[in-house]
Amino acid sequence: MKSFIAALAFAVIAAVGVAMVLNTIQEPSSVAFTTTGARVSDPGHNLIGPG
């Protein structure tokens, strides 16, 4: 039982850590896919939420 609780705690800590890292790395599509050939404007508020 102790090993199950330890594994559960590790999974929660790992998930929170990875979520925090991804929040700092990811950028909105309006920034990531802006090139000289295609401009994606700032979406603002649309059907999927704030940009």
PDB file of all heavy atoms in Angstrom:
ATOM      1  N   MET A   1       0.819  -1.192   0.000  1.00  0.00           N
ATOM      2  CA  MET A   1       0.000   0.000   0.000  1.00  0.00           C
ATOM      3  C   MET A   1       0.868   1.264   0.000  1.00  0.00           C
ATOM      4  O   MET A   1       0.519   2.245  -0.637  1.00  0.00           O
ATOM      5  CB  MET A   1      -0.925  -0.037   1.222  1.00  0.00           C
ATOM      6  CG  MET A   1      -1.950   1.045   1.246  1.00  0.00           C
ATOM      7  SD  MET A   1      -3.129   0.823  -0.092  1.00  0.00           S
ATOM      8  CE  MET A   1      -4.321   2.021   0.319  1.00  0.00           C
ATOM      9  N   LYS A   2       1.998   1.197   0.716  1.00  0.00           N
ATOM     10  CA  LYS A   2       2.886   2.361   0.755  1.00  0.00           C
ATOM     11  C   LYS A   2       3.445   2.674  -0.628  1.00  0.00           C
ATOM     12  O   LYS A   2       3.565   3.840  -1.010  1.00  0.00           O
ATOM     13  CB  LYS A   2       4.031   2.122   1.732  1.00  0.00           C
ATOM     14  CG  LYS A   2       3.637   2.156   3.176  1.00  0.00           C
ATOM     15  CD  LYS A   2       4.855   1.954   4.066  1.00  0.00           C
ATOM     16  CE  LYS A   2       4.461   1.890   5.511  1.00  0.00           C
ATOM     17  NZ  LYS A   2       5.632   1.684   6.382  1.00  0.00           N
ATOM     18  N   SER A   3       3.764   1.641  -1.383  1.00  0.00           N
ATOM     19  CA  SER A   3       4.326   1.885  -2.715  1.00  0.00           C
ATOM     20  C   SER A   3       3.279   2.477  -3.652  1.00  0.00           C
ATOM     21  O   SER A   3       3.610   3.300  -4.511  1.00  0.00           O
ATOM     22  CB  SER A   3       4.896   0.597  -3.296  1.00  0.00           C
ATOM     23  OG  SER A   3       3.883  -0.374  -3.428  1.00  0.00           O
ATOM     24  N   PHE A   4       2.024   2.087  -3.498  1.00  0.00           N
ATOM     25  CA  PHE A   4       0.954   2.658  -4.327  1.00  0.00           C
ATOM     26  C   PHE A   4       0.775   4.136  -4.017  1.00  0.00           C
ATOM     27  O   PHE A   4       0.651   4.959  -4.932  1.00  0.00           O
ATOM     28  CB  PHE A   4      -0.359   1.909  -4.100  1.00  0.00           C
ATOM     29  CG  PHE A   4      -1.510   2.498  -4.863  1.00  0.00           C
ATOM     30  CD1 PHE A   4      -1.623   2.322  -6.227  1.00  0.00           C
ATOM     31  CD2 PHE A   4      -2.466   3.263  -4.214  1.00  0.00           C
ATOM     32  CE1 PHE A   4      -2.669   2.872  -6.942  1.00  0.00           C
ATOM     33  CE2 PHE A   4      -3.514   3.821  -4.917  1.00  0.00           C
ATOM     34  CZ  PHE A   4      -3.626   3.626  -6.282  1.00  0.00           C
ATOM     35  N   ILE A   5       0.772   4.496  -2.763  1.00  0.00           N
ATOM     36  CA  ILE A   5       0.617   5.905  -2.379  1.00  0.00           C
ATOM     37  C   ILE A   5       1.820   6.707  -2.845  1.00  0.00           C
ATOM     38  O   ILE A   5       1.681   7.835  -3.321  1.00  0.00           O
ATOM     39  CB  ILE A   5       0.390   6.022  -0.861  1.00  0.00           C
ATOM     40  CG1 ILE A   5      -0.975   5.420  -0.510  1.00  0.00           C
ATOM     41  CG2 ILE A   5       0.472   7.472  -0.406  1.00  0.00           C
ATOM     42  CD1 ILE A   5      -1.277   5.348   0.959  1.00  0.00           C
ATOM     43  N   ALA A   6       3.009   6.125  -2.745  1.00  0.00           N
ATOM     44  CA  ALA A   6       4.206   6.817  -3.222  1.00  0.00           C
ATOM     45  C   ALA A   6       4.149   7.022  -4.735  1.00  0.00           C
ATOM     46  O   ALA A   6       4.509   8.090  -5.238  1.00  0.00           O
ATOM     47  CB  ALA A   6       5.447   6.027  -2.843  1.00  0.00           C
ATOM     48  N   ALA A   7       3.696   6.013  -5.471  1.00  0.00           N
ATOM     49  CA  ALA A   7       3.569   6.147  -6.924  1.00  0.00           C
ATOM     50  C   ALA A   7       2.509   7.182  -7.284  1.00  0.00           C
ATOM     51  O   ALA A   7       2.692   7.962  -8.231  1.00  0.00           O
ATOM     52  CB  ALA A   7       3.214   4.800  -7.538  1.00  0.00           C
ATOM     53  N   LEU A   8       1.423   7.212  -6.553  1.00  0.00           N
ATOM     54  CA  LEU A   8       0.371   8.202  -6.791  1.00  0.00           C
ATOM     55  C   LEU A   8       0.884   9.613  -6.531  1.00  0.00           C
ATOM     56  O   LEU A   8       0.634  10.532  -7.320  1.00  0.00           O
ATOM     57  CB  LEU A   8      -0.841   7.895  -5.917  1.00  0.00           C
ATOM     58  CG  LEU A   8      -2.071   8.750  -6.116  1.00  0.00           C
ATOM     59  CD1 LEU A   8      -2.625   8.560  -7.522  1.00  0.00           C
ATOM     60  CD2 LEU A   8      -3.124   8.405  -5.087  1.00  0.00           C
ATOM     61  N   ALA A   9       1.607   9.783  -5.440  1.00  0.00           N
ATOM     62  CA  ALA A   9       2.177  11.092  -5.120  1.00  0.00           C
ATOM     63  C   ALA A   9       3.175  11.524  -6.192  1.00  0.00           C
ATOM     64  O   ALA A   9       3.180  12.676  -6.625  1.00  0.00           O
ATOM     65  CB  ALA A   9       2.843  11.055  -3.758  1.00  0.00           C
ATOM     66  N   PHE A  10       4.016  10.600  -6.657  1.00  0.00           N
ATOM     67  CA  PHE A  10       4.973  10.925  -7.709  1.00  0.00           C
ATOM     68  C   PHE A  10       4.258  11.331  -8.994  1.00  0.00           C
ATOM     69  O   PHE A  10       4.661  12.279  -9.664  1.00  0.00           O
ATOM     70  CB  PHE A  10       5.900   9.742  -7.982  1.00  0.00           C
ATOM     71  CG  PHE A  10       6.825   9.992  -9.131  1.00  0.00           C
ATOM     72  CD1 PHE A  10       7.936  10.794  -8.976  1.00  0.00           C
ATOM     73  CD2 PHE A  10       6.565   9.444 -10.374  1.00  0.00           C
ATOM     74  CE1 PHE A  10       8.786  11.047 -10.039  1.00  0.00           C
ATOM     75  CE2 PHE A  10       7.404   9.686 -11.445  1.00  0.00           C
ATOM     76  CZ  PHE A  10       8.521  10.490 -11.280  1.00  0.00           C
ATOM     77  N   ALA A  11       3.185  10.617  -9.346  1.00  0.00           N
ATOM     78  CA  ALA A  11       2.435  10.939 -10.565  1.00  0.00           C
ATOM     79  C   ALA A  11       1.835  12.335 -10.491  1.00  0.00           C
ATOM     80  O   ALA A  11       1.863  13.094 -11.462  1.00  0.00           O
ATOM     81  CB  ALA A  11       1.352   9.893 -10.804  1.00  0.00           C
ATOM     82  N   VAL A  12       1.296  12.695  -9.336  1.00  0.00           N
ATOM     83  CA  VAL A  12       0.700  14.027  -9.174  1.00  0.00           C
ATOM     84  C   VAL A  12       1.779  15.098  -9.259  1.00  0.00           C
ATOM     85  O   VAL A  12       1.615  16.110  -9.960  1.00  0.00           O
ATOM     86  CB  VAL A  12      -0.069  14.112  -7.840  1.00  0.00           C
ATOM     87  CG1 VAL A  12      -0.465  15.542  -7.520  1.00  0.00           C
ATOM     88  CG2 VAL A  12      -1.294  13.218  -7.879  1.00  0.00           C
ATOM     89  N   ILE A  13       2.895  14.885  -8.564  1.00  0.00           N
ATOM     90  CA  ILE A  13       3.982  15.866  -8.593  1.00  0.00           C
ATOM     91  C   ILE A  13       4.559  16.005 -10.001  1.00  0.00           C
ATOM     92  O   ILE A  13       4.831  17.113 -10.474  1.00  0.00           O
ATOM     93  CB  ILE A  13       5.072  15.482  -7.571  1.00  0.00           C
ATOM     94  CG1 ILE A  13       4.527  15.643  -6.157  1.00  0.00           C
ATOM     95  CG2 ILE A  13       6.327  16.312  -7.762  1.00  0.00           C
ATOM     96  CD1 ILE A  13       5.402  15.056  -5.079  1.00  0.00           C
ATOM     97  N   ALA A  14       4.738  14.891 -10.702  1.00  0.00           N
ATOM     98  CA  ALA A  14       5.263  14.936 -12.069  1.00  0.00           C
ATOM     99  C   ALA A  14       4.296  15.654 -13.001  1.00  0.00           C
ATOM    100  O   ALA A  14       4.719  16.461 -13.843  1.00  0.00           O
ATOM    101  CB  ALA A  14       5.536  13.524 -12.569  1.00  0.00           C
ATOM    102  N   ALA A  15       3.002  15.401 -12.866  1.00  0.00           N
ATOM    103  CA  ALA A  15       2.010  16.043 -13.735  1.00  0.00           C
ATOM    104  C   ALA A  15       1.983  17.552 -13.510  1.00  0.00           C
ATOM    105  O   ALA A  15       1.921  18.334 -14.471  1.00  0.00           O
ATOM    106  CB  ALA A  15       0.633  15.441 -13.488  1.00  0.00           C
ATOM    107  N   VAL A  16       2.033  17.980 -12.267  1.00  0.00           N
ATOM    108  CA  VAL A  16       2.032  19.419 -11.969  1.00  0.00           C
ATOM    109  C   VAL A  16       3.306  20.062 -12.497  1.00  0.00           C
ATOM    110  O   VAL A  16       3.276  21.145 -13.095  1.00  0.00           O
ATOM    111  CB  VAL A  16       1.863  19.650 -10.449  1.00  0.00           C
ATOM    112  CG1 VAL A  16       2.119  21.102 -10.084  1.00  0.00           C
ATOM    113  CG2 VAL A  16       0.474  19.239  -9.999  1.00  0.00           C
ATOM    114  N   GLY A  17       4.445  19.394 -12.326  1.00  0.00           N
ATOM    115  CA  GLY A  17       5.711  19.935 -12.822  1.00  0.00           C
ATOM    116  C   GLY A  17       5.734  20.075 -14.331  1.00  0.00           C
ATOM    117  O   GLY A  17       6.151  21.099 -14.865  1.00  0.00           O
ATOM    118  N   VAL A  18       5.264  19.056 -15.027  1.00  0.00           N
ATOM    119  CA  VAL A  18       5.237  19.108 -16.493  1.00  0.00           C
ATOM    120  C   VAL A  18       4.264  20.181 -16.978  1.00  0.00           C
ATOM    121  O   VAL A  18       4.556  20.901 -17.941  1.00  0.00           O
ATOM    122  CB  VAL A  18       4.881  17.722 -17.072  1.00  0.00           C
ATOM    123  CG1 VAL A  18       4.574  17.803 -18.544  1.00  0.00           C
ATOM    124  CG2 VAL A  18       6.007  16.748 -16.815  1.00  0.00           C
ATOM    125  N   ALA A  19       3.123  20.323 -16.316  1.00  0.00           N
ATOM    126  CA  ALA A  19       2.165  21.363 -16.708  1.00  0.00           C
ATOM    127  C   ALA A  19       2.770  22.750 -16.545  1.00  0.00           C
ATOM    128  O   ALA A  19       2.571  23.627 -17.400  1.00  0.00           O
ATOM    129  CB  ALA A  19       0.887  21.239 -15.878  1.00  0.00           C
ATOM    130  N   MET A  20       3.518  22.970 -15.478  1.00  0.00           N
ATOM    131  CA  MET A  20       4.146  24.266 -15.270  1.00  0.00           C
ATOM    132  C   MET A  20       5.218  24.541 -16.328  1.00  0.00           C
ATOM    133  O   MET A  20       5.324  25.654 -16.835  1.00  0.00           O
ATOM    134  CB  MET A  20       4.742  24.332 -13.864  1.00  0.00           C
ATOM    135  CG  MET A  20       3.700  24.357 -12.767  1.00  0.00           C
ATOM    136  SD  MET A  20       4.379  24.204 -11.113  1.00  0.00           S
ATOM    137  CE  MET A  20       5.341  25.688 -10.991  1.00  0.00           C
ATOM    138  N   VAL A  21       5.999  23.523 -16.674  1.00  0.00           N
ATOM    139  CA  VAL A  21       7.031  23.694 -17.702  1.00  0.00           C
ATOM    140  C   VAL A  21       6.402  23.989 -19.057  1.00  0.00           C
ATOM    141  O   VAL A  21       6.842  24.882 -19.782  1.00  0.00           O
ATOM    142  CB  VAL A  21       7.939  22.446 -17.767  1.00  0.00           C
ATOM    143  CG1 VAL A  21       8.817  22.475 -18.999  1.00  0.00           C
ATOM    144  CG2 VAL A  21       8.781  22.342 -16.518  1.00  0.00           C
ATOM    145  N   LEU A  22       5.339  23.262 -19.404  1.00  0.00           N
ATOM    146  CA  LEU A  22       4.692  23.495 -20.698  1.00  0.00           C
ATOM    147  C   LEU A  22       4.055  24.872 -20.774  1.00  0.00           C
ATOM    148  O   LEU A  22       4.030  25.482 -21.848  1.00  0.00           O
ATOM    149  CB  LEU A  22       3.644  22.414 -20.962  1.00  0.00           C
ATOM    150  CG  LEU A  22       4.198  21.049 -21.365  1.00  0.00           C
ATOM    151  CD1 LEU A  22       3.058  20.051 -21.543  1.00  0.00           C
ATOM    152  CD2 LEU A  22       5.008  21.149 -22.634  1.00  0.00           C
ATOM    153  N   ASN A  23       3.535  25.380 -19.683  1.00  0.00           N
ATOM    154  CA  ASN A  23       2.950  26.722 -19.691  1.00  0.00           C
ATOM    155  C   ASN A  23       3.993  27.778 -19.999  1.00  0.00           C
ATOM    156  O   ASN A  23       3.676  28.811 -20.594  1.00  0.00           O
ATOM    157  CB  ASN A  23       2.284  27.030 -18.353  1.00  0.00           C
ATOM    158  CG  ASN A  23       0.870  26.520 -18.297  1.00  0.00           C
ATOM    159  OD1 ASN A  23       0.241  26.276 -19.316  1.00  0.00           O
ATOM    160  ND2 ASN A  23       0.358  26.358 -17.087  1.00  0.00           N
ATOM    161  N   THR A  24       5.241  27.550 -19.606  1.00  0.00           N
ATOM    162  CA  THR A  24       6.276  28.543 -19.891  1.00  0.00           C
ATOM    163  C   THR A  24       6.826  28.393 -21.306  1.00  0.00           C
ATOM    164  O   THR A  24       7.283  29.369 -21.892  1.00  0.00           O
ATOM    165  CB  THR A  24       7.437  28.434 -18.889  1.00  0.00           C
ATOM    166  OG1 THR A  24       8.022  27.140 -18.971  1.00  0.00           O
ATOM    167  CG2 THR A  24       6.964  28.682 -17.465  1.00  0.00           C
ATOM    168  N   ILE A  25       6.790  27.184 -21.870  1.00  0.00           N
ATOM    169  CA  ILE A  25       7.378  26.936 -23.184  1.00  0.00           C
ATOM    170  C   ILE A  25       6.406  27.264 -24.320  1.00  0.00           C
ATOM    171  O   ILE A  25       6.794  27.845 -25.331  1.00  0.00           O
ATOM    172  CB  ILE A  25       7.844  25.467 -23.307  1.00  0.00           C
ATOM    173  CG1 ILE A  25       8.997  25.211 -22.352  1.00  0.00           C
ATOM    174  CG2 ILE A  25       8.247  25.134 -24.725  1.00  0.00           C
ATOM    175  CD1 ILE A  25       9.421  23.760 -22.283  1.00  0.00           C
ATOM    176  N   GLN A  26       5.150  26.912 -24.163  1.00  0.00           N
ATOM    177  CA  GLN A  26       4.190  27.060 -25.253  1.00  0.00           C
ATOM    178  C   GLN A  26       3.883  28.526 -25.523  1.00  0.00           C
ATOM    179  O   GLN A  26       3.925  29.366 -24.631  1.00  0.00           O
ATOM    180  CB  GLN A  26       2.892  26.328 -24.919  1.00  0.00           C
ATOM    181  CG  GLN A  26       3.033  24.839 -24.933  1.00  0.00           C
ATOM    182  CD  GLN A  26       1.736  24.138 -24.577  1.00  0.00           C
ATOM    183  OE1 GLN A  26       0.884  24.687 -23.904  1.00  0.00           O
ATOM    184  NE2 GLN A  26       1.601  22.920 -25.044  1.00  0.00           N
ATOM    185  N   GLU A  27       3.578  28.814 -26.774  1.00  0.00           N
ATOM    186  CA  GLU A  27       3.180  30.159 -27.163  1.00  0.00           C
ATOM    187  C   GLU A  27       1.920  30.069 -28.017  1.00  0.00           C
ATOM    188  O   GLU A  27       1.647  29.035 -28.633  1.00  0.00           O
ATOM    189  CB  GLU A  27       4.300  30.865 -27.916  1.00  0.00           C
ATOM    190  CG  GLU A  27       4.842  30.113 -29.101  1.00  0.00           C
ATOM    191  CD  GLU A  27       6.088  30.753 -29.663  1.00  0.00           C
ATOM    192  OE1 GLU A  27       6.696  31.621 -29.011  1.00  0.00           O
ATOM    193  OE2 GLU A  27       6.451  30.391 -30.782  1.00  0.00           O
ATOM    194  N   PRO A  28       1.134  31.137 -28.037  1.00  0.00           N
ATOM    195  CA  PRO A  28      -0.115  31.111 -28.816  1.00  0.00           C
ATOM    196  C   PRO A  28       0.151  30.923 -30.303  1.00  0.00           C
ATOM    197  O   PRO A  28       1.211  31.280 -30.816  1.00  0.00           O
ATOM    198  CB  PRO A  28      -0.741  32.471 -28.564  1.00  0.00           C
ATOM    199  CG  PRO A  28       0.055  33.127 -27.510  1.00  0.00           C
ATOM    200  CD  PRO A  28       1.324  32.376 -27.335  1.00  0.00           C
ATOM    201  N   SER A  29      -0.813  30.372 -31.006  1.00  0.00           N
ATOM    202  CA  SER A  29      -0.643  30.130 -32.435  1.00  0.00           C
ATOM    203  C   SER A  29      -0.484  31.430 -33.210  1.00  0.00           C
ATOM    204  O   SER A  29       0.161  31.457 -34.258  1.00  0.00           O
ATOM    205  CB  SER A  29      -1.829  29.338 -32.982  1.00  0.00           C
ATOM    206  OG  SER A  29      -3.024  30.063 -32.809  1.00  0.00           O
ATOM    207  N   SER A  30      -1.053  32.525 -32.712  1.00  0.00           N
ATOM    208  CA  SER A  30      -0.898  33.803 -33.400  1.00  0.00           C
ATOM    209  C   SER A  30       0.546  34.280 -33.366  1.00  0.00           C
ATOM    210  O   SER A  30       0.957  35.079 -34.195  1.00  0.00           O
ATOM    211  CB  SER A  30      -1.809  34.860 -32.777  1.00  0.00           C
ATOM    212  OG  SER A  30      -1.497  35.051 -31.414  1.00  0.00           O
ATOM    213  N   VAL A  31       1.340  33.768 -32.448  1.00  0.00           N
ATOM    214  CA  VAL A  31       2.759  34.102 -32.373  1.00  0.00           C
ATOM    215  C   VAL A  31       3.599  33.014 -33.050  1.00  0.00           C
ATOM    216  O   VAL A  31       4.518  33.301 -33.805  1.00  0.00           O
ATOM    217  CB  VAL A  31       3.196  34.269 -30.904  1.00  0.00           C
ATOM    218  CG1 VAL A  31       4.691  34.466 -30.798  1.00  0.00           C
ATOM    219  CG2 VAL A  31       2.446  35.412 -30.250  1.00  0.00           C
ATOM    220  N   ALA A  32       3.258  31.758 -32.805  1.00  0.00           N
ATOM    221  CA  ALA A  32       4.076  30.651 -33.288  1.00  0.00           C
ATOM    222  C   ALA A  32       4.054  30.508 -34.803  1.00  0.00           C
ATOM    223  O   ALA A  32       5.057  30.162 -35.409  1.00  0.00           O
ATOM    224  CB  ALA A  32       3.609  29.347 -32.648  1.00  0.00           C
ATOM    225  N   PHE A  33       2.920  30.769 -35.443  1.00  0.00           N
ATOM    226  CA  PHE A  33       2.779  30.521 -36.870  1.00  0.00           C
ATOM    227  C   PHE A  33       2.775  31.799 -37.697  1.00  0.00           C
ATOM    228  O   PHE A  33       2.239  31.837 -38.786  1.00  0.00           O
ATOM    229  CB  PHE A  33       1.517  29.712 -37.145  1.00  0.00           C
ATOM    230  CG  PHE A  33       1.563  28.349 -36.514  1.00  0.00           C
ATOM    231  CD1 PHE A  33       0.712  28.029 -35.484  1.00  0.00           C
ATOM    232  CD2 PHE A  33       2.480  27.405 -36.938  1.00  0.00           C
ATOM    233  CE1 PHE A  33       0.758  26.776 -34.897  1.00  0.00           C
ATOM    234  CE2 PHE A  33       2.547  26.157 -36.359  1.00  0.00           C
ATOM    235  CZ  PHE A  33       1.676  25.840 -35.332  1.00  0.00           C
ATOM    236  N   THR A  34       3.377  32.865 -37.195  1.00  0.00           N
ATOM    237  CA  THR A  34       3.475  34.105 -37.943  1.00  0.00           C
ATOM    238  C   THR A  34       4.760  34.070 -38.769  1.00  0.00           C
ATOM    239  O   THR A  34       5.851  34.002 -38.228  1.00  0.00           O
ATOM    240  CB  THR A  34       3.484  35.308 -36.995  1.00  0.00           C
ATOM    241  OG1 THR A  34       2.294  35.268 -36.219  1.00  0.00           O
ATOM    242  CG2 THR A  34       3.518  36.606 -37.759  1.00  0.00           C
ATOM    243  N   THR A  35       4.613  34.085 -40.080  1.00  0.00           N
ATOM    244  CA  THR A  35       5.770  34.093 -40.970  1.00  0.00           C
ATOM    245  C   THR A  35       5.583  35.209 -41.992  1.00  0.00           C
ATOM    246  O   THR A  35       4.578  35.905 -42.000  1.00  0.00           O
ATOM    247  CB  THR A  35       5.914  32.757 -41.718  1.00  0.00           C
ATOM    248  OG1 THR A  35       4.784  32.572 -42.564  1.00  0.00           O
ATOM    249  CG2 THR A  35       6.016  31.589 -40.753  1.00  0.00           C
ATOM    250  N   THR A  36       6.525  35.330 -42.896  1.00  0.00           N
ATOM    251  CA  THR A  36       6.392  36.367 -43.920  1.00  0.00           C
ATOM    252  C   THR A  36       5.318  35.987 -44.940  1.00  0.00           C
ATOM    253  O   THR A  36       4.738  36.853 -45.574  1.00  0.00           O
ATOM    254  CB  THR A  36       7.731  36.574 -44.650  1.00  0.00           C
ATOM    255  OG1 THR A  36       8.153  35.326 -45.203  1.00  0.00           O
ATOM    256  CG2 THR A  36       8.787  37.079 -43.694  1.00  0.00           C
ATOM    257  N   GLY A  37       5.041  34.691 -45.102  1.00  0.00           N
ATOM    258  CA  GLY A  37       4.054  34.255 -46.081  1.00  0.00           C
ATOM    259  C   GLY A  37       2.635  34.197 -45.558  1.00  0.00           C
ATOM    260  O   GLY A  37       1.679  34.288 -46.307  1.00  0.00           O
ATOM    261  N   ALA A  38       2.476  34.045 -44.263  1.00  0.00           N
ATOM    262  CA  ALA A  38       1.130  33.929 -43.686  1.00  0.00           C
ATOM    263  C   ALA A  38       1.095  34.640 -42.348  1.00  0.00           C
ATOM    264  O   ALA A  38       1.885  34.355 -41.465  1.00  0.00           O
ATOM    265  CB  ALA A  38       0.763  32.461 -43.502  1.00  0.00           C
ATOM    266  N   ARG A  39       0.188  35.558 -42.217  1.00  0.00           N
ATOM    267  CA  ARG A  39       0.026  36.291 -40.964  1.00  0.00           C
ATOM    268  C   ARG A  39      -1.265  35.833 -40.296  1.00  0.00           C
ATOM    269  O   ARG A  39      -2.337  35.857 -40.893  1.00  0.00           O
ATOM    270  CB  ARG A  39      -0.055  37.795 -41.208  1.00  0.00           C
ATOM    271  CG  ARG A  39       1.185  38.353 -41.819  1.00  0.00           C
ATOM    272  CD  ARG A  39       2.125  38.787 -40.730  1.00  0.00           C
ATOM    273  NE  ARG A  39       3.315  39.353 -41.333  1.00  0.00           N
ATOM    274  CZ  ARG A  39       4.487  39.308 -40.773  1.00  0.00           C
ATOM    275  NH1 ARG A  39       4.632  38.705 -39.631  1.00  0.00           N
ATOM    276  NH2 ARG A  39       5.519  39.843 -41.353  1.00  0.00           N
ATOM    277  N   VAL A  40      -1.129  35.416 -39.048  1.00  0.00           N
ATOM    278  CA  VAL A  40      -2.301  35.041 -38.261  1.00  0.00           C
ATOM    279  C   VAL A  40      -2.501  36.140 -37.236  1.00  0.00           C
ATOM    280  O   VAL A  40      -1.634  36.392 -36.410  1.00  0.00           O
ATOM    281  CB  VAL A  40      -2.081  33.684 -37.558  1.00  0.00           C
ATOM    282  CG1 VAL A  40      -3.299  33.296 -36.744  1.00  0.00           C
ATOM    283  CG2 VAL A  40      -1.742  32.614 -38.577  1.00  0.00           C
ATOM    284  N   SER A  41      -3.637  36.805 -37.289  1.00  0.00           N
ATOM    285  CA  SER A  41      -3.854  37.929 -36.385  1.00  0.00           C
ATOM    286  C   SER A  41      -4.167  37.425 -34.988  1.00  0.00           C
ATOM    287  O   SER A  41      -4.474  36.258 -34.766  1.00  0.00           O
ATOM    288  CB  SER A  41      -5.005  38.793 -36.888  1.00  0.00           C
ATOM    289  OG  SER A  41      -6.208  38.054 -36.896  1.00  0.00           O
ATOM    290  N   ASP A  42      -4.088  38.326 -34.033  1.00  0.00           N
ATOM    291  CA  ASP A  42      -4.411  37.995 -32.650  1.00  0.00           C
ATOM    292  C   ASP A  42      -5.887  37.621 -32.569  1.00  0.00           C
ATOM    293  O   ASP A  42      -6.751  38.401 -32.949  1.00  0.00           O
ATOM    294  CB  ASP A  42      -4.139  39.205 -31.762  1.00  0.00           C
ATOM    295  CG  ASP A  42      -4.391  38.916 -30.293  1.00  0.00           C
ATOM    296  OD1 ASP A  42      -4.423  37.738 -29.906  1.00  0.00           O
ATOM    297  OD2 ASP A  42      -4.546  39.888 -29.538  1.00  0.00           O
ATOM    298  N   PRO A  43      -6.203  36.409 -32.104  1.00  0.00           N
ATOM    299  CA  PRO A  43      -7.587  35.938 -32.149  1.00  0.00           C
ATOM    300  C   PRO A  43      -8.507  36.666 -31.194  1.00  0.00           C
ATOM    301  O   PRO A  43      -9.719  36.707 -31.404  1.00  0.00           O
ATOM    302  CB  PRO A  43      -7.483  34.462 -31.787  1.00  0.00           C
ATOM    303  CG  PRO A  43      -6.230  34.354 -31.007  1.00  0.00           C
ATOM    304  CD  PRO A  43      -5.317  35.399 -31.550  1.00  0.00           C
ATOM    305  N   GLY A  44      -7.994  37.247 -30.123  1.00  0.00           N
ATOM    306  CA  GLY A  44      -8.862  37.918 -29.153  1.00  0.00           C
ATOM    307  C   GLY A  44      -9.782  36.922 -28.485  1.00  0.00           C
ATOM    308  O   GLY A  44      -9.368  35.843 -28.095  1.00  0.00           O
ATOM    309  N   HIS A  45     -11.055  37.253 -28.383  1.00  0.00           N
ATOM    310  CA  HIS A  45     -12.035  36.334 -27.800  1.00  0.00           C
ATOM    311  C   HIS A  45     -12.786  35.658 -28.918  1.00  0.00           C
ATOM    312  O   HIS A  45     -13.414  36.287 -29.740  1.00  0.00           O
ATOM    313  CB  HIS A  45     -13.014  37.097 -26.901  1.00  0.00           C
ATOM    314  CG  HIS A  45     -12.362  37.677 -25.699  1.00  0.00           C
ATOM    315  ND1 HIS A  45     -11.859  36.902 -24.678  1.00  0.00           N
ATOM    316  CD2 HIS A  45     -12.106  38.958 -25.349  1.00  0.00           C
ATOM    317  CE1 HIS A  45     -11.357  37.668 -23.751  1.00  0.00           C
ATOM    318  NE2 HIS A  45     -11.470  38.920 -24.145  1.00  0.00           N
ATOM    319  N   ASN A  46     -12.686  34.335 -28.963  1.00  0.00           N
ATOM    320  CA  ASN A  46     -13.412  33.584 -29.979  1.00  0.00           C
ATOM    321  C   ASN A  46     -14.112  32.395 -29.333  1.00  0.00           C
ATOM    322  O   ASN A  46     -14.277  32.358 -28.122  1.00  0.00           O
ATOM    323  CB  ASN A  46     -12.468  33.155 -31.107  1.00  0.00           C
ATOM    324  CG  ASN A  46     -11.316  32.315 -30.592  1.00  0.00           C
ATOM    325  OD1 ASN A  46     -11.386  31.752 -29.519  1.00  0.00           O
ATOM    326  ND2 ASN A  46     -10.254  32.246 -31.367  1.00  0.00           N
ATOM    327  N   LEU A  47     -14.472  31.400 -30.105  1.00  0.00           N
ATOM    328  CA  LEU A  47     -15.248  30.283 -29.581  1.00  0.00           C
ATOM    329  C   LEU A  47     -14.484  29.433 -28.580  1.00  0.00           C
ATOM    330  O   LEU A  47     -15.089  28.775 -27.744  1.00  0.00           O
ATOM    331  CB  LEU A  47     -15.732  29.402 -30.735  1.00  0.00           C
ATOM    332  CG  LEU A  47     -16.717  30.057 -31.700  1.00  0.00           C
ATOM    333  CD1 LEU A  47     -17.041  29.109 -32.844  1.00  0.00           C
ATOM    334  CD2 LEU A  47     -17.989  30.429 -30.974  1.00  0.00           C
ATOM    335  N   ILE A  48     -13.172  29.431 -28.635  1.00  0.00           N
ATOM    336  CA  ILE A  48     -12.418  28.585 -27.707  1.00  0.00           C
ATOM    337  C   ILE A  48     -11.879  29.353 -26.509  1.00  0.00           C
ATOM    338  O   ILE A  48     -11.160  28.805 -25.697  1.00  0.00           O
ATOM    339  CB  ILE A  48     -11.260  27.856 -28.425  1.00  0.00           C
ATOM    340  CG1 ILE A  48     -10.307  28.841 -29.070  1.00  0.00           C
ATOM    341  CG2 ILE A  48     -11.797  26.883 -29.439  1.00  0.00           C
ATOM    342  CD1 ILE A  48      -9.049  28.207 -29.605  1.00  0.00           C
ATOM    343  N   GLY A  49     -12.182  30.613 -26.386  1.00  0.00           N
ATOM    344  CA  GLY A  49     -11.766  31.377 -25.223  1.00  0.00           C
ATOM    345  C   GLY A  49     -10.775  32.456 -25.560  1.00  0.00           C
ATOM    346  O   GLY A  49     -10.444  32.679 -26.720  1.00  0.00           O
ATOM    347  N   PRO A  50     -10.300  33.124 -24.530  1.00  0.00           N
ATOM    348  CA  PRO A  50      -9.348  34.214 -24.777  1.00  0.00           C
ATOM    349  C   PRO A  50      -8.032  33.704 -25.326  1.00  0.00           C
ATOM    350  O   PRO A  50      -7.601  32.598 -25.020  1.00  0.00           O
ATOM    351  CB  PRO A  50      -9.162  34.842 -23.393  1.00  0.00           C
ATOM    352  CG  PRO A  50      -9.588  33.819 -22.424  1.00  0.00           C
ATOM    353  CD  PRO A  50     -10.580  32.938 -23.134  1.00  0.00           C
ATOM    354  N   GLY A  51      -7.395  34.504 -26.161  1.00  0.00           N
ATOM    355  CA  GLY A  51      -6.144  34.124 -26.808  1.00  0.00           C
ATOM    356  C   GLY A  51      -5.032  34.422 -25.937  1.00  0.00           C
ATOM    357  O   GLY A  51      -4.066  34.047 -25.603  1.00  0.00           O
TER     358      GLY A  51
END
